[in-house]
Amino acid sequence: MRLIHQLHDRQICYTNLNTHTILVQHFVTPEQKYWILDFDKCTEKSGNSWKVQNLTKLHRSFNKKGNKLAIQFTQPDWNEILVGYPK
């Protein structure tokens, strides 16, 4: 999810980051496009600790709602999101 990386690289904290606010648009080709919904709940923050908290909230949302919403999200998908983030 490069979109989340781009937001975090710009120090944008999307406080409502969860399974309901990410839209993945699939095309006939393997191409995908990602959209962030309800973007009005963003703030600018400094440092990095909030990024881990923001991603933890998203991970909880996938774990909690993934089965209910039939979201196909695996551990390798989560690992891809975490690439490049500070521990």
PDB file of N, CA, C and O in Angstrom, chain B, residues numbered from 101:
ATOM      1  N   MET B 101       0.835  -1.180   0.000  1.00  0.00           N
ATOM      2  CA  MET B 101       0.000   0.000   0.000  1.00  0.00           C
ATOM      3  C   MET B 101       0.877   1.240   0.000  1.00  0.00           C
ATOM      4  O   MET B 101       1.119   1.859   1.036  1.00  0.00           O
ATOM      5  N   ARG B 102       1.329   1.570  -1.150  1.00  0.00           N
ATOM      6  CA  ARG B 102       2.190   2.743  -1.294  1.00  0.00           C
ATOM      7  C   ARG B 102       1.494   4.022  -0.854  1.00  0.00           C
ATOM      8  O   ARG B 102       2.138   4.971  -0.404  1.00  0.00           O
ATOM      9  N   LEU B 103       0.185   4.037  -0.987  1.00  0.00           N
ATOM     10  CA  LEU B 103      -0.565   5.227  -0.608  1.00  0.00           C
ATOM     11  C   LEU B 103      -0.372   5.560   0.873  1.00  0.00           C
ATOM     12  O   LEU B 103      -0.192   6.727   1.223  1.00  0.00           O
ATOM     13  N   ILE B 104      -0.406   4.565   1.731  1.00  0.00           N
ATOM     14  CA  ILE B 104      -0.188   4.791   3.163  1.00  0.00           C
ATOM     15  C   ILE B 104       1.240   5.266   3.405  1.00  0.00           C
ATOM     16  O   ILE B 104       1.469   6.170   4.209  1.00  0.00           O
ATOM     17  N   HIS B 105       2.200   4.656   2.710  1.00  0.00           N
ATOM     18  CA  HIS B 105       3.593   5.099   2.819  1.00  0.00           C
ATOM     19  C   HIS B 105       3.719   6.569   2.418  1.00  0.00           C
ATOM     20  O   HIS B 105       4.400   7.348   3.086  1.00  0.00           O
ATOM     21  N   GLN B 106       3.058   6.938   1.323  1.00  0.00           N
ATOM     22  CA  GLN B 106       3.148   8.320   0.848  1.00  0.00           C
ATOM     23  C   GLN B 106       2.572   9.291   1.873  1.00  0.00           C
ATOM     24  O   GLN B 106       3.146  10.352   2.120  1.00  0.00           O
ATOM     25  N   LEU B 107       1.456   8.933   2.459  1.00  0.00           N
ATOM     26  CA  LEU B 107       0.878   9.790   3.497  1.00  0.00           C
ATOM     27  C   LEU B 107       1.834   9.936   4.675  1.00  0.00           C
ATOM     28  O   LEU B 107       2.093  11.045   5.142  1.00  0.00           O
ATOM     29  N   HIS B 108       2.351   8.821   5.146  1.00  0.00           N
ATOM     30  CA  HIS B 108       3.242   8.842   6.304  1.00  0.00           C
ATOM     31  C   HIS B 108       4.554   9.556   5.987  1.00  0.00           C
ATOM     32  O   HIS B 108       5.095  10.257   6.841  1.00  0.00           O
ATOM     33  N   ASP B 109       5.068   9.387   4.778  1.00  0.00           N
ATOM     34  CA  ASP B 109       6.295  10.095   4.390  1.00  0.00           C
ATOM     35  C   ASP B 109       6.100  11.608   4.423  1.00  0.00           C
ATOM     36  O   ASP B 109       7.048  12.359   4.653  1.00  0.00           O
ATOM     37  N   ARG B 110       4.878  12.045   4.195  1.00  0.00           N
ATOM     38  CA  ARG B 110       4.552  13.474   4.227  1.00  0.00           C
ATOM     39  C   ARG B 110       4.059  13.912   5.604  1.00  0.00           C
ATOM     40  O   ARG B 110       3.567  15.027   5.776  1.00  0.00           O
ATOM     41  N   GLN B 111       4.202  13.004   6.595  1.00  0.00           N
ATOM     42  CA  GLN B 111       3.809  13.274   7.984  1.00  0.00           C
ATOM     43  C   GLN B 111       2.302  13.516   8.115  1.00  0.00           C
ATOM     44  O   GLN B 111       1.866  14.285   8.972  1.00  0.00           O
ATOM     45  N   ILE B 112       1.512  12.861   7.267  1.00  0.00           N
ATOM     46  CA  ILE B 112       0.061  12.957   7.323  1.00  0.00           C
ATOM     47  C   ILE B 112      -0.464  11.760   8.102  1.00  0.00           C
ATOM     48  O   ILE B 112      -0.279  10.616   7.689  1.00  0.00           O
ATOM     49  N   CYS B 113      -1.112  12.022   9.216  1.00  0.00           N
ATOM     50  CA  CYS B 113      -1.712  10.975  10.034  1.00  0.00           C
ATOM     51  C   CYS B 113      -3.195  10.913   9.714  1.00  0.00           C
ATOM     52  O   CYS B 113      -3.940  11.861   9.967  1.00  0.00           O
ATOM     53  N   TYR B 114      -3.605   9.806   9.165  1.00  0.00           N
ATOM     54  CA  TYR B 114      -5.010   9.595   8.852  1.00  0.00           C
ATOM     55  C   TYR B 114      -5.612   8.826  10.020  1.00  0.00           C
ATOM     56  O   TYR B 114      -5.491   7.604  10.092  1.00  0.00           O
ATOM     57  N   THR B 115      -6.256   9.536  10.925  1.00  0.00           N
ATOM     58  CA  THR B 115      -6.711   8.945  12.180  1.00  0.00           C
ATOM     59  C   THR B 115      -7.841   7.941  12.009  1.00  0.00           C
ATOM     60  O   THR B 115      -8.128   7.176  12.930  1.00  0.00           O
ATOM     61  N   ASN B 116      -8.486   7.930  10.851  1.00  0.00           N
ATOM     62  CA  ASN B 116      -9.594   7.005  10.612  1.00  0.00           C
ATOM     63  C   ASN B 116      -9.182   5.875   9.668  1.00  0.00           C
ATOM     64  O   ASN B 116     -10.023   5.334   8.951  1.00  0.00           O
ATOM     65  N   LEU B 117      -7.917   5.518   9.661  1.00  0.00           N
ATOM     66  CA  LEU B 117      -7.403   4.481   8.770  1.00  0.00           C
ATOM     67  C   LEU B 117      -7.911   3.113   9.228  1.00  0.00           C
ATOM     68  O   LEU B 117      -7.514   2.620  10.284  1.00  0.00           O
ATOM     69  N   ASN B 118      -8.793   2.501   8.426  1.00  0.00           N
ATOM     70  CA  ASN B 118      -9.340   1.181   8.754  1.00  0.00           C
ATOM     71  C   ASN B 118      -9.885   0.521   7.486  1.00  0.00           C
ATOM     72  O   ASN B 118      -9.795   1.092   6.399  1.00  0.00           O
ATOM     73  N   THR B 119     -10.439  -0.657   7.623  1.00  0.00           N
ATOM     74  CA  THR B 119     -10.917  -1.409   6.459  1.00  0.00           C
ATOM     75  C   THR B 119     -12.062  -0.710   5.721  1.00  0.00           C
ATOM     76  O   THR B 119     -12.286  -0.969   4.539  1.00  0.00           O
ATOM     77  N   HIS B 120     -12.773   0.158   6.402  1.00  0.00           N
ATOM     78  CA  HIS B 120     -13.906   0.844   5.773  1.00  0.00           C
ATOM     79  C   HIS B 120     -13.496   2.086   4.999  1.00  0.00           C
ATOM     80  O   HIS B 120     -14.296   2.637   4.243  1.00  0.00           O
ATOM     81  N   THR B 121     -12.263   2.530   5.177  1.00  0.00           N
ATOM     82  CA  THR B 121     -11.861   3.788   4.553  1.00  0.00           C
ATOM     83  C   THR B 121     -10.803   3.613   3.466  1.00  0.00           C
ATOM     84  O   THR B 121     -10.237   4.594   2.983  1.00  0.00           O
ATOM     85  N   ILE B 122     -10.538   2.376   3.086  1.00  0.00           N
ATOM     86  CA  ILE B 122      -9.624   2.097   1.979  1.00  0.00           C
ATOM     87  C   ILE B 122     -10.422   1.406   0.883  1.00  0.00           C
ATOM     88  O   ILE B 122     -11.063   0.383   1.122  1.00  0.00           O
ATOM     89  N   LEU B 123     -10.380   1.962  -0.298  1.00  0.00           N
ATOM     90  CA  LEU B 123     -11.083   1.382  -1.433  1.00  0.00           C
ATOM     91  C   LEU B 123     -10.046   0.930  -2.454  1.00  0.00           C
ATOM     92  O   LEU B 123      -9.173   1.704  -2.847  1.00  0.00           O
ATOM     93  N   VAL B 124     -10.148  -0.318  -2.876  1.00  0.00           N
ATOM     94  CA  VAL B 124      -9.260  -0.854  -3.914  1.00  0.00           C
ATOM     95  C   VAL B 124     -10.092  -1.041  -5.164  1.00  0.00           C
ATOM     96  O   VAL B 124     -11.083  -1.770  -5.169  1.00  0.00           O
ATOM     97  N   GLN B 125      -9.673  -0.371  -6.219  1.00  0.00           N
ATOM     98  CA  GLN B 125     -10.382  -0.471  -7.488  1.00  0.00           C
ATOM     99  C   GLN B 125      -9.612  -1.446  -8.380  1.00  0.00           C
ATOM    100  O   GLN B 125      -8.460  -1.198  -8.736  1.00  0.00           O
ATOM    101  N   HIS B 126     -10.257  -2.549  -8.734  1.00  0.00           N
ATOM    102  CA  HIS B 126      -9.639  -3.551  -9.592  1.00  0.00           C
ATOM    103  C   HIS B 126     -10.067  -3.306 -11.030  1.00  0.00           C
ATOM    104  O   HIS B 126     -11.213  -2.948 -11.303  1.00  0.00           O
ATOM    105  N   PHE B 127      -9.141  -3.502 -11.927  1.00  0.00           N
ATOM    106  CA  PHE B 127      -9.408  -3.365 -13.348  1.00  0.00           C
ATOM    107  C   PHE B 127      -9.353  -4.744 -13.990  1.00  0.00           C
ATOM    108  O   PHE B 127      -8.993  -5.722 -13.334  1.00  0.00           O
ATOM    109  N   VAL B 128      -9.704  -4.827 -15.252  1.00  0.00           N
ATOM    110  CA  VAL B 128      -9.635  -6.102 -15.973  1.00  0.00           C
ATOM    111  C   VAL B 128      -8.188  -6.577 -16.037  1.00  0.00           C
ATOM    112  O   VAL B 128      -7.933  -7.781 -16.010  1.00  0.00           O
ATOM    113  N   THR B 129      -7.253  -5.663 -16.120  1.00  0.00           N
ATOM    114  CA  THR B 129      -5.830  -5.987 -16.111  1.00  0.00           C
ATOM    115  C   THR B 129      -5.378  -6.150 -14.655  1.00  0.00           C
ATOM    116  O   THR B 129      -6.156  -5.865 -13.745  1.00  0.00           O
ATOM    117  N   PRO B 130      -4.146  -6.599 -14.414  1.00  0.00           N
ATOM    118  CA  PRO B 130      -3.668  -6.754 -13.029  1.00  0.00           C
ATOM    119  C   PRO B 130      -3.511  -5.431 -12.267  1.00  0.00           C
ATOM    120  O   PRO B 130      -3.187  -5.434 -11.080  1.00  0.00           O
ATOM    121  N   GLU B 131      -3.736  -4.324 -12.936  1.00  0.00           N
ATOM    122  CA  GLU B 131      -3.583  -3.010 -12.330  1.00  0.00           C
ATOM    123  C   GLU B 131      -4.618  -2.779 -11.222  1.00  0.00           C
ATOM    124  O   GLU B 131      -5.747  -3.262 -11.306  1.00  0.00           O
ATOM    125  N   GLN B 132      -4.224  -2.046 -10.198  1.00  0.00           N
ATOM    126  CA  GLN B 132      -5.133  -1.674  -9.115  1.00  0.00           C
ATOM    127  C   GLN B 132      -4.948  -0.199  -8.795  1.00  0.00           C
ATOM    128  O   GLN B 132      -3.871   0.362  -8.997  1.00  0.00           O
ATOM    129  N   LYS B 133      -5.992   0.412  -8.302  1.00  0.00           N
ATOM    130  CA  LYS B 133      -5.921   1.795  -7.874  1.00  0.00           C
ATOM    131  C   LYS B 133      -6.496   1.859  -6.463  1.00  0.00           C
ATOM    132  O   LYS B 133      -7.501   1.210  -6.171  1.00  0.00           O
ATOM    133  N   TYR B 134      -5.859   2.642  -5.583  1.00  0.00           N
ATOM    134  CA  TYR B 134      -6.277   2.727  -4.189  1.00  0.00           C
ATOM    135  C   TYR B 134      -6.829   4.118  -3.903  1.00  0.00           C
ATOM    136  O   TYR B 134      -6.327   5.119  -4.413  1.00  0.00           O
ATOM    137  N   TRP B 135      -7.864   4.158  -3.084  1.00  0.00           N
ATOM    138  CA  TRP B 135      -8.495   5.409  -2.692  1.00  0.00           C
ATOM    139  C   TRP B 135      -8.633   5.433  -1.172  1.00  0.00           C
ATOM    140  O   TRP B 135      -8.952   4.419  -0.551  1.00  0.00           O
ATOM    141  N   ILE B 136      -8.391   6.584  -0.590  1.00  0.00           N
ATOM    142  CA  ILE B 136      -8.624   6.789   0.839  1.00  0.00           C
ATOM    143  C   ILE B 136      -9.925   7.586   0.955  1.00  0.00           C
ATOM    144  O   ILE B 136     -10.076   8.645   0.345  1.00  0.00           O
ATOM    145  N   LEU B 137     -10.851   7.064   1.740  1.00  0.00           N
ATOM    146  CA  LEU B 137     -12.155   7.703   1.919  1.00  0.00           C
ATOM    147  C   LEU B 137     -12.196   8.442   3.257  1.00  0.00           C
ATOM    148  O   LEU B 137     -11.430   8.139   4.173  1.00  0.00           O
ATOM    149  N   ASP B 138     -13.088   9.398   3.351  1.00  0.00           N
ATOM    150  CA  ASP B 138     -13.297  10.116   4.603  1.00  0.00           C
ATOM    151  C   ASP B 138     -11.998  10.801   5.048  1.00  0.00           C
ATOM    152  O   ASP B 138     -11.587  10.706   6.204  1.00  0.00           O
ATOM    153  N   PHE B 139     -11.379  11.480   4.110  1.00  0.00           N
ATOM    154  CA  PHE B 139     -10.041  12.034   4.304  1.00  0.00           C
ATOM    155  C   PHE B 139     -10.020  13.253   5.221  1.00  0.00           C
ATOM    156  O   PHE B 139      -8.945  13.766   5.532  1.00  0.00           O
ATOM    157  N   ASP B 140     -11.168  13.719   5.653  1.00  0.00           N
ATOM    158  CA  ASP B 140     -11.207  14.922   6.482  1.00  0.00           C
ATOM    159  C   ASP B 140     -10.670  14.693   7.895  1.00  0.00           C
ATOM    160  O   ASP B 140     -10.491  15.647   8.651  1.00  0.00           O
ATOM    161  N   LYS B 141     -10.415  13.440   8.251  1.00  0.00           N
ATOM    162  CA  LYS B 141      -9.921  13.145   9.602  1.00  0.00           C
ATOM    163  C   LYS B 141      -8.403  12.947   9.597  1.00  0.00           C
ATOM    164  O   LYS B 141      -7.889  11.969  10.139  1.00  0.00           O
ATOM    165  N   CYS B 142      -7.706  13.882   8.982  1.00  0.00           N
ATOM    166  CA  CYS B 142      -6.243  13.815   8.893  1.00  0.00           C
ATOM    167  C   CYS B 142      -5.624  14.969   9.667  1.00  0.00           C
ATOM    168  O   CYS B 142      -6.206  16.045   9.801  1.00  0.00           O
ATOM    169  N   THR B 143      -4.434  14.709  10.165  1.00  0.00           N
ATOM    170  CA  THR B 143      -3.661  15.751  10.824  1.00  0.00           C
ATOM    171  C   THR B 143      -2.207  15.614  10.390  1.00  0.00           C
ATOM    172  O   THR B 143      -1.780  14.554   9.934  1.00  0.00           O
ATOM    173  N   GLU B 144      -1.466  16.683  10.537  1.00  0.00           N
ATOM    174  CA  GLU B 144      -0.036  16.649  10.265  1.00  0.00           C
ATOM    175  C   GLU B 144       0.683  16.423  11.586  1.00  0.00           C
ATOM    176  O   GLU B 144       0.424  17.119  12.567  1.00  0.00           O
ATOM    177  N   LYS B 145       1.588  15.448  11.609  1.00  0.00           N
ATOM    178  CA  LYS B 145       2.313  15.129  12.848  1.00  0.00           C
ATOM    179  C   LYS B 145       3.798  14.993  12.553  1.00  0.00           C
ATOM    180  O   LYS B 145       4.195  14.689  11.428  1.00  0.00           O
ATOM    181  N   SER B 146       4.602  15.220  13.565  1.00  0.00           N
ATOM    182  CA  SER B 146       6.048  15.041  13.413  1.00  0.00           C
ATOM    183  C   SER B 146       6.456  13.727  14.069  1.00  0.00           C
ATOM    184  O   SER B 146       5.675  13.109  14.793  1.00  0.00           O
ATOM    185  N   GLY B 147       7.680  13.315  13.806  1.00  0.00           N
ATOM    186  CA  GLY B 147       8.208  12.083  14.387  1.00  0.00           C
ATOM    187  C   GLY B 147       7.698  10.838  13.690  1.00  0.00           C
ATOM    188  O   GLY B 147       7.101  10.910  12.616  1.00  0.00           O
ATOM    189  N   ASN B 148       7.944   9.680  14.323  1.00  0.00           N
ATOM    190  CA  ASN B 148       7.576   8.404  13.709  1.00  0.00           C
ATOM    191  C   ASN B 148       6.704   7.511  14.580  1.00  0.00           C
ATOM    192  O   ASN B 148       6.070   6.592  14.061  1.00  0.00           O
ATOM    193  N   SER B 149       6.651   7.749  15.885  1.00  0.00           N
ATOM    194  CA  SER B 149       5.941   6.822  16.769  1.00  0.00           C
ATOM    195  C   SER B 149       4.467   6.707  16.415  1.00  0.00           C
ATOM    196  O   SER B 149       3.899   5.621  16.535  1.00  0.00           O
ATOM    197  N   TRP B 150       3.842   7.768  15.993  1.00  0.00           N
ATOM    198  CA  TRP B 150       2.432   7.740  15.624  1.00  0.00           C
ATOM    199  C   TRP B 150       2.182   6.848  14.406  1.00  0.00           C
ATOM    200  O   TRP B 150       1.091   6.297  14.258  1.00  0.00           O
ATOM    201  N   LYS B 151       3.189   6.702  13.528  1.00  0.00           N
ATOM    202  CA  LYS B 151       3.035   5.871  12.326  1.00  0.00           C
ATOM    203  C   LYS B 151       2.799   4.411  12.713  1.00  0.00           C
ATOM    204  O   LYS B 151       1.955   3.733  12.129  1.00  0.00           O
ATOM    205  N   VAL B 152       3.549   3.942  13.697  1.00  0.00           N
ATOM    206  CA  VAL B 152       3.387   2.567  14.168  1.00  0.00           C
ATOM    207  C   VAL B 152       1.998   2.393  14.769  1.00  0.00           C
ATOM    208  O   VAL B 152       1.337   1.386  14.518  1.00  0.00           O
ATOM    209  N   GLN B 153       1.552   3.360  15.556  1.00  0.00           N
ATOM    210  CA  GLN B 153       0.215   3.303  16.159  1.00  0.00           C
ATOM    211  C   GLN B 153      -0.867   3.319  15.085  1.00  0.00           C
ATOM    212  O   GLN B 153      -1.864   2.604  15.194  1.00  0.00           O
ATOM    213  N   ASN B 154      -0.674   4.127  14.053  1.00  0.00           N
ATOM    214  CA  ASN B 154      -1.626   4.228  12.953  1.00  0.00           C
ATOM    215  C   ASN B 154      -1.735   2.893  12.209  1.00  0.00           C
ATOM    216  O   ASN B 154      -2.832   2.447  11.871  1.00  0.00           O
ATOM    217  N   LEU B 155      -0.593   2.270  11.961  1.00  0.00           N
ATOM    218  CA  LEU B 155      -0.594   0.968  11.277  1.00  0.00           C
ATOM    219  C   LEU B 155      -1.152  -0.131  12.171  1.00  0.00           C
ATOM    220  O   LEU B 155      -1.804  -1.054  11.681  1.00  0.00           O
ATOM    221  N   THR B 156      -0.906  -0.044  13.468  1.00  0.00           N
ATOM    222  CA  THR B 156      -1.452  -1.029  14.405  1.00  0.00           C
ATOM    223  C   THR B 156      -2.975  -0.987  14.387  1.00  0.00           C
ATOM    224  O   THR B 156      -3.633  -2.027  14.420  1.00  0.00           O
ATOM    225  N   LYS B 157      -3.527   0.213  14.335  1.00  0.00           N
ATOM    226  CA  LYS B 157      -4.983   0.362  14.250  1.00  0.00           C
ATOM    227  C   LYS B 157      -5.509  -0.271  12.965  1.00  0.00           C
ATOM    228  O   LYS B 157      -6.532  -0.956  12.983  1.00  0.00           O
ATOM    229  N   LEU B 158      -4.817  -0.047  11.854  1.00  0.00           N
ATOM    230  CA  LEU B 158      -5.232  -0.644  10.583  1.00  0.00           C
ATOM    231  C   LEU B 158      -5.159  -2.167  10.650  1.00  0.00           C
ATOM    232  O   LEU B 158      -6.068  -2.855  10.185  1.00  0.00           O
ATOM    233  N   HIS B 159      -4.094  -2.687  11.222  1.00  0.00           N
ATOM    234  CA  HIS B 159      -3.931  -4.140  11.336  1.00  0.00           C
ATOM    235  C   HIS B 159      -5.053  -4.736  12.185  1.00  0.00           C
ATOM    236  O   HIS B 159      -5.608  -5.777  11.833  1.00  0.00           O
ATOM    237  N   ARG B 160      -5.389  -4.092  13.287  1.00  0.00           N
ATOM    238  CA  ARG B 160      -6.516  -4.539  14.120  1.00  0.00           C
ATOM    239  C   ARG B 160      -7.811  -4.563  13.324  1.00  0.00           C
ATOM    240  O   ARG B 160      -8.622  -5.481  13.453  1.00  0.00           O
ATOM    241  N   SER B 161      -7.988  -3.551  12.512  1.00  0.00           N
ATOM    242  CA  SER B 161      -9.200  -3.469  11.703  1.00  0.00           C
ATOM    243  C   SER B 161      -9.275  -4.627  10.712  1.00  0.00           C
ATOM    244  O   SER B 161     -10.339  -5.220  10.535  1.00  0.00           O
ATOM    245  N   PHE B 162      -8.164  -4.950  10.070  1.00  0.00           N
ATOM    246  CA  PHE B 162      -8.150  -6.095   9.154  1.00  0.00           C
ATOM    247  C   PHE B 162      -8.434  -7.394   9.897  1.00  0.00           C
ATOM    248  O   PHE B 162      -9.191  -8.236   9.414  1.00  0.00           O
ATOM    249  N   ASN B 163      -7.835  -7.555  11.053  1.00  0.00           N
ATOM    250  CA  ASN B 163      -8.070  -8.773  11.840  1.00  0.00           C
ATOM    251  C   ASN B 163      -9.510  -8.872  12.323  1.00  0.00           C
ATOM    252  O   ASN B 163     -10.097  -9.954  12.313  1.00  0.00           O
ATOM    253  N   LYS B 164     -10.072  -7.765  12.737  1.00  0.00           N
ATOM    254  CA  LYS B 164     -11.420  -7.749  13.302  1.00  0.00           C
ATOM    255  C   LYS B 164     -12.500  -7.854  12.225  1.00  0.00           C
ATOM    256  O   LYS B 164     -13.454  -8.619  12.368  1.00  0.00           O
ATOM    257  N   LYS B 165     -12.348  -7.096  11.167  1.00  0.00           N
ATOM    258  CA  LYS B 165     -13.398  -6.991  10.159  1.00  0.00           C
ATOM    259  C   LYS B 165     -13.143  -7.823   8.906  1.00  0.00           C
ATOM    260  O   LYS B 165     -14.053  -8.044   8.107  1.00  0.00           O
ATOM    261  N   GLY B 166     -11.912  -8.280   8.736  1.00  0.00           N
ATOM    262  CA  GLY B 166     -11.553  -8.994   7.510  1.00  0.00           C
ATOM    263  C   GLY B 166     -12.462 -10.148   7.169  1.00  0.00           C
ATOM    264  O   GLY B 166     -12.927 -10.251   6.034  1.00  0.00           O
ATOM    265  N   ASN B 167     -12.727 -11.015   8.119  1.00  0.00           N
ATOM    266  CA  ASN B 167     -13.590 -12.165   7.856  1.00  0.00           C
ATOM    267  C   ASN B 167     -15.028 -11.738   7.600  1.00  0.00           C
ATOM    268  O   ASN B 167     -15.684 -12.277   6.708  1.00  0.00           O
ATOM    269  N   LYS B 168     -15.520 -10.786   8.365  1.00  0.00           N
ATOM    270  CA  LYS B 168     -16.895 -10.309   8.186  1.00  0.00           C
ATOM    271  C   LYS B 168     -17.108  -9.694   6.811  1.00  0.00           C
ATOM    272  O   LYS B 168     -18.160  -9.875   6.199  1.00  0.00           O
ATOM    273  N   LEU B 169     -16.114  -8.971   6.332  1.00  0.00           N
ATOM    274  CA  LEU B 169     -16.236  -8.255   5.061  1.00  0.00           C
ATOM    275  C   LEU B 169     -15.680  -9.039   3.879  1.00  0.00           C
ATOM    276  O   LEU B 169     -15.662  -8.541   2.753  1.00  0.00           O
ATOM    277  N   ALA B 170     -15.231 -10.257   4.132  1.00  0.00           N
ATOM    278  CA  ALA B 170     -14.646 -11.114   3.087  1.00  0.00           C
ATOM    279  C   ALA B 170     -13.450 -10.436   2.411  1.00  0.00           C
ATOM    280  O   ALA B 170     -13.291 -10.499   1.192  1.00  0.00           O
ATOM    281  N   ILE B 171     -12.621  -9.793   3.218  1.00  0.00           N
ATOM    282  CA  ILE B 171     -11.413  -9.148   2.701  1.00  0.00           C
ATOM    283  C   ILE B 171     -10.316 -10.200   2.607  1.00  0.00           C
ATOM    284  O   ILE B 171     -10.017 -10.890   3.582  1.00  0.00           O
ATOM    285  N   GLN B 172      -9.730 -10.311   1.446  1.00  0.00           N
ATOM    286  CA  GLN B 172      -8.632 -11.250   1.252  1.00  0.00           C
ATOM    287  C   GLN B 172      -7.331 -10.533   1.588  1.00  0.00           C
ATOM    288  O   GLN B 172      -6.737  -9.861   0.745  1.00  0.00           O
ATOM    289  N   PHE B 173      -6.907 -10.689   2.823  1.00  0.00           N
ATOM    290  CA  PHE B 173      -5.720  -9.999   3.313  1.00  0.00           C
ATOM    291  C   PHE B 173      -4.909 -10.988   4.115  1.00  0.00           C
ATOM    292  O   PHE B 173      -5.397 -11.544   5.099  1.00  0.00           O
ATOM    293  N   THR B 174      -3.663 -11.215   3.700  1.00  0.00           N
ATOM    294  CA  THR B 174      -2.821 -12.230   4.317  1.00  0.00           C
ATOM    295  C   THR B 174      -1.632 -11.587   5.035  1.00  0.00           C
ATOM    296  O   THR B 174      -1.397 -10.384   4.921  1.00  0.00           O
ATOM    297  N   GLN B 175      -0.901 -12.401   5.765  1.00  0.00           N
ATOM    298  CA  GLN B 175       0.298 -11.908   6.444  1.00  0.00           C
ATOM    299  C   GLN B 175       1.312 -11.337   5.450  1.00  0.00           C
ATOM    300  O   GLN B 175       1.905 -10.299   5.744  1.00  0.00           O
ATOM    301  N   PRO B 176       1.544 -11.960   4.287  1.00  0.00           N
ATOM    302  CA  PRO B 176       2.450 -11.330   3.317  1.00  0.00           C
ATOM    303  C   PRO B 176       1.972  -9.946   2.864  1.00  0.00           C
ATOM    304  O   PRO B 176       2.790  -9.062   2.610  1.00  0.00           O
ATOM    305  N   ASP B 177       0.657  -9.756   2.761  1.00  0.00           N
ATOM    306  CA  ASP B 177       0.128  -8.429   2.427  1.00  0.00           C
ATOM    307  C   ASP B 177       0.489  -7.424   3.518  1.00  0.00           C
ATOM    308  O   ASP B 177       0.906  -6.302   3.232  1.00  0.00           O
ATOM    309  N   TRP B 178       0.323  -7.843   4.771  1.00  0.00           N
ATOM    310  CA  TRP B 178       0.658  -6.962   5.892  1.00  0.00           C
ATOM    311  C   TRP B 178       2.154  -6.666   5.918  1.00  0.00           C
ATOM    312  O   TRP B 178       2.560  -5.533   6.174  1.00  0.00           O
ATOM    313  N   ASN B 179       2.968  -7.677   5.656  1.00  0.00           N
ATOM    314  CA  ASN B 179       4.422  -7.480   5.619  1.00  0.00           C
ATOM    315  C   ASN B 179       4.818  -6.458   4.563  1.00  0.00           C
ATOM    316  O   ASN B 179       5.751  -5.680   4.762  1.00  0.00           O
ATOM    317  N   GLU B 180       4.111  -6.460   3.449  1.00  0.00           N
ATOM    318  CA  GLU B 180       4.394  -5.492   2.379  1.00  0.00           C
ATOM    319  C   GLU B 180       4.110  -4.065   2.851  1.00  0.00           C
ATOM    320  O   GLU B 180       4.846  -3.140   2.507  1.00  0.00           O
ATOM    321  N   ILE B 181       3.062  -3.886   3.624  1.00  0.00           N
ATOM    322  CA  ILE B 181       2.741  -2.565   4.163  1.00  0.00           C
ATOM    323  C   ILE B 181       3.841  -2.109   5.121  1.00  0.00           C
ATOM    324  O   ILE B 181       4.193  -0.930   5.147  1.00  0.00           O
ATOM    325  N   LEU B 182       4.378  -3.030   5.899  1.00  0.00           N
ATOM    326  CA  LEU B 182       5.357  -2.672   6.928  1.00  0.00           C
ATOM    327  C   LEU B 182       6.749  -2.368   6.394  1.00  0.00           C
ATOM    328  O   LEU B 182       7.562  -1.791   7.116  1.00  0.00           O
ATOM    329  N   VAL B 183       7.044  -2.734   5.169  1.00  0.00           N
ATOM    330  CA  VAL B 183       8.381  -2.506   4.597  1.00  0.00           C
ATOM    331  C   VAL B 183       8.716  -1.008   4.669  1.00  0.00           C
ATOM    332  O   VAL B 183       7.951  -0.166   4.197  1.00  0.00           O
ATOM    333  N   GLY B 184       9.827  -0.706   5.245  1.00  0.00           N
ATOM    334  CA  GLY B 184      10.282   0.666   5.299  1.00  0.00           C
ATOM    335  C   GLY B 184       9.821   1.453   6.502  1.00  0.00           C
ATOM    336  O   GLY B 184      10.196   2.617   6.645  1.00  0.00           O
ATOM    337  N   TYR B 185       9.027   0.866   7.367  1.00  0.00           N
ATOM    338  CA  TYR B 185       8.567   1.593   8.548  1.00  0.00           C
ATOM    339  C   TYR B 185       9.510   1.339   9.715  1.00  0.00           C
ATOM    340  O   TYR B 185      10.027   0.233   9.871  1.00  0.00           O
ATOM    341  N   PRO B 186       9.735   2.364  10.535  1.00  0.00           N
ATOM    342  CA  PRO B 186      10.588   2.162  11.720  1.00  0.00           C
ATOM    343  C   PRO B 186       9.912   1.243  12.720  1.00  0.00           C
ATOM    344  O   PRO B 186       8.686   1.218  12.825  1.00  0.00           O
ATOM    345  N   LYS B 187      10.696   0.508  13.433  1.00  0.00           N
ATOM    346  CA  LYS B 187      10.161  -0.408  14.456  1.00  0.00           C
ATOM    347  C   LYS B 187       9.948   0.334  15.744  1.00  0.00           C
ATOM    348  O   LYS B 187       9.504  -0.255  16.729  1.00  0.00           O
TER     349      LYS B 187
END
